[in-house]
Amino acid sequence: MGIRIGKVSLWHVHAWDYIGQAQAHPDTDITAVWDEIPQRGREAAEKLGVPYYETLDELLASDEVDAVIVDAPTNRHKEVMIAAARAGKHIFTEKVIAPTETEVKEIIAEVEQAGIKLTVSLPRLNDGYTLAIQDILERGLLGQVTYVRVRLSHDGALANWLPEHFYNAEQCGGGALIDLGCHPMYLSALFLGEAITGVSANFGYITGKEVEDNALATLFTASGAIASVEAGFINAYSPFTVEVHGTEGTVLYGTPDSKLLLRSKRDEAAAEWTEQPLPANRESAFEQWVRHIQEDTLASENIAAAIQLTRLMEAANRSAKTGSVVSPQELNG
């Protein structure tokens, strides 16, 4: 018998994507559903042919559930994941773990005490272009990294295909930055390769929503390297873009094609702009989670990146509100 998974809420737009991953994996089965909106949960359960549980506690008490996929509103992550951990259920969750680092630490403490496996969906860490850029950086082909820019945007607020609750500040903890901007944020932190000493953020409200639909966060480091983290819900044709610049070279991805281009003073083969091969994506975060459950291993790097992500998001939200650079002390280390 495979790992039996309870689907905890279908609030997030990727909820059915994760259900699809569970259905496609040979070692996992969806066996239960709970949702904070009963009608949505019942409809999902009927579609999946599994029981719907009226309360989260009932689902977590079921012997037919070994693990949960959490797609609940972000502001309910703490309550849901602590309950799951205390019930001994493994957890796969959509980013962010929680809106604040204080909440994240409480969740992690419960996860560690329960000895369950937690993995967070940070999918672009596993994509081929990310692996290729990491390899270029490890080979020193850019010299010292000086500037990183990562942009991810779509027209969801203009074309009205995002669910209305994605503009609810209480449920989401923010708008474009904490949703789409998570991906540029954790990629920027990865490519900078050093501690982030300050965060500054500016938000725009072009469509007049309760949350920002246009966002820019700037990350600072002790070396002087800077990263630009960009996200928006109001751009019709804005390609996913990565730039990493250094003292000896530059690597570009997605400007606008899905190609990786390198120019480096340290590589004769890349003395001019040259397209670099992209390795295959490594296993998805969901597949990694299943393997951690099966092999009794920990998603240490994934969890560390997820904790840092919440820390940076919290700092960016604070910066946008106060109009100031948030200092390292305010980032809680």
N, C-alpha and C positions, 0 to 999 in steps of 0.2 A: 504493500500500500504506500502511496506517495505521501508527501507532506500535505496535510489538509488545511486549507486556508480560508479564514473568514474575511470577507470584504467589509471593512469598517468605513462606511460612508462612500458616497459617490459624488461628493461636493466638487472635487477638483476635475478640471477638464481632461486630465489624463487618466481618470479612474478606469475607464473601459480599456485603455491601452494596457494597463497593468493586468487587468483581468485577462486580456488576450495573451499576454506573456505567460501568465499562470496556466492558461488552457493549453498553450503550445509546448510548455515544458513537460518532458516525460515523467518528471518526479513530483509534480504538484497538481492539486485539484482544488477548485473552489467548492466549498461545502456549506457555506453559510453567508448571510448578508445581514448587516444592521446599518441603518441610516438615521441621522437625526431628523430627517424628513421622512416619516413612515411611508407615504405614498411612493416616493422615489425608490425607497428601499424595497418595498413589496413588488414594484414593477420590475426591478432588477432581479430580485430573487426568482420571480416567475419566469423571466426570460432565461435565467441560468438553470432553472429546474432544481433549485436548492431551497432549504428552509429560510424564512425571514424571521429574525428574532426581534421582538418588540423592544427589548432593552439591550444595551451593550453588555451589561453584567450577565444576562442570560446567554449571549453568544460566547462570552469569555469563559463561562462555566461549562460549556459543552465539551464532551469527550470527543466530539467529531471535529474539533478545531485544534490544530497544533500551532498555528501561526496566523498573523493578520497582516493585511495590506491596508495601511491607513491613508485615506484621502479625505479626511475630515477637514472642516474649516481650520485654518492655521491657529486661530485663537483657542481651539479646543484640543490641539495636539498634546498639551501637557496632561490634561485630564485623561484622554483616551490612551495615551502610551503608558502612563504610569499604571493605569488599570490593567492594561494588557501585560505589562511586565510582572505585576503582582500575581496575575493569573498564570504566569509561566509560559506565555505565548511569544514566540519570536515575532519581530516587527520589521516590516519593510515600509518605508514612508516616503511620501513626496517631500521635497524640500519646501521650506526650511524645517529643521527639526522643531523649532519654536521661534516666536518673534524676538525673544530676549535671551541673553546668555544665562541669566539667572534661572529661567525655566529650563533651558537646555541642560544645565548642570544637575537640576533635580531629576530630569528624565534619565540622564546617563547614570546617575547614582542608583536609581531603581533598576535599570537594565543590568548594571554590573552586579548588584546584589542578587538579582534573580538568576543570573547566569544565562540569560537568553541572548539570541543573536539579533543585532540591530544593523540594518544597512539603509542608507539614505540614497535616494535617486539623484545622482549628480552625473547625468548620462554623458555629457561632453568630455568628461575626464577619460572616457573609454574610446573615444572616436580616433580614427586613424590620423587625422591632422594633428590632434593633440599629442599623440605618441611620437609623430615625426618631429614636431617642434621641440618636444622634450629631448629627443635624440640630438638634434642640432645644437641645442643649448648645452647638453652634456659634453658634446665634442668641442665646445668652445668656439664654434664658428662665428658667433656674433661678438666675441670679446666680452666686455662687461655690458650687461643689459642696462640701458638708459631710459627706455620708454616702451610701454606696452599700451596698446589700444585694442579693446574688444567691444564690438557692437552687435546687439541683437534687437531687432524691432519688427513689428508687424502693424497691420491696420485694424486690429480687433475693435478698437473703440470708435473708429470711423465707419467700418462696415457692419458693426453691431453683431459680430458672431461670437464674441466672448459672453459668457453668462453674466447676467446683471449683478450677481453677487460678487463677481470679481472686482467690483468697484465699491465694495463695502469695507470701509477702513477698519471697522472692528473685527470682522471675520478674517480679513486678509493681512492686516498689519502693515498695509501700504498698497502701492499700485504697481506700476510698470517695473520699478527697480526690484522689489521683493519677489515679483513673479518672473518675468523674462530676465531681469537683471541679475538674478542669481547665477546664471551661466557665465556671463562676462565677468562677474565678480570672482567666482572661484577659479576661472581660467587666468584672470589677471594676477591673482595672488600666486598661482602656481608658476606662471612665467616670470614674475618678478624675482622669485627665488630667494627672497630675504624678508625679514620681519617688516611689517607695515607699521609705521610710526604715527600716521595721522590720516584722517579721512575728511574730505570736504564734499558736500553734495548740493546740487541745485535741482529743484523739481519744477516742471511746468504743467499747466492744467488747461490744455488747448480745447478739450471737449467739455470742460466744466464739470467733470466728475468729482466725486468726493475724494478720490485718490489721484495721485499724479499719473499722467499718461505720457510724460516726457521726462527723462531723467538722465543726469550725468553725475557720476561720483568720481572723485580724484583720490588716488591712493598715493601716499608719500612714504619714502624710506630714508634710512639714515645715510645711504650712499648718495642720495640725490636722484635715484631712479624714480620715475613717476608712472602711474598707470591711469588710463582713462577708461572708465566703465560706463557704457552707454546702453540705454534701453528705452523703448517707446511702444505705445499702442496706436500711434497716429502717423505711420509712415507706409506709403503704398508700395514702394519698391526699394527697400533698404536691405542690402544683402548682409548676411552674417559675415562679419569681418574680423580678422585677427591681424594685428601688426606687432612684431617684436623687433625693436631697434637696439643696436648696440654699438660699441666703439669700433668694431671690426666688420659689421655686416647687418643685414636686415632680412627678415623672413616675413612674407605676406601670404595670407590665405583669404580667399573669398572676395576678391576685389575686381569684378564681382563674381567671377567663375569659381567653382569648387576646385581650385588648383593651388598648390603650395609652391611659392616662388622664393628662391634664395639668391642673395648676392653677398659674397663674403671675401674679404681680403686674405682670409686664412685658408681658402680652398681654391686652388687653381681651376678646378672644374666649374666653380661657381663665381669666376671673376666677373662675369656678366650675369644678368638675370637668367636663372635656369629653373625649370620645373623639377620639383623633387617627387620621388615616388611616395605614395601614401600606403602605409601598412594596413592590413585588415583591422577593423575594430576589434578590441579585446572583448571578452565576455561582458554582457550587460550587468548593470548593478543588480538586477533581479537574479540573474544567473549566479552572480557572486554570492548573493544572500543565501540562495539554496545550497551552494557549495559549503558556505560557512556553517550552515545547520548540519549538513551531512558529515562534514569533516571535523566539527567541533573546533573551528578556528574563529578568529576575530577579524572584523573589518576595520582594522586599526587606522589605516591611511584614510579610508572613506570617512570614518567618524571624525578624525582630526580635521579633515577638510570641511566637514559639515559644521563642526563647532566654530571653526574660523569664519565660515560663511555667515552664521548668525551674528557673530561678534561684529563683522564688518557691516552687515545690514543694519544692525542696531545703531552703530556709529554713524552711518550715512543718514538714517532717519533723524537722529539727534542733530546732526550738522545742518540738514535742510531746515529743521525747525528753528535752530538758533542762529543760523547764518555764520557759523564759525567752524574752524577746523577742530575736530575732536581729537584730543591729545591721547597718547598711549595709555596714560593712567585711566582715562575714561573708557578705554577699550578693555579694561579688566585683564591686562596682561596678555 
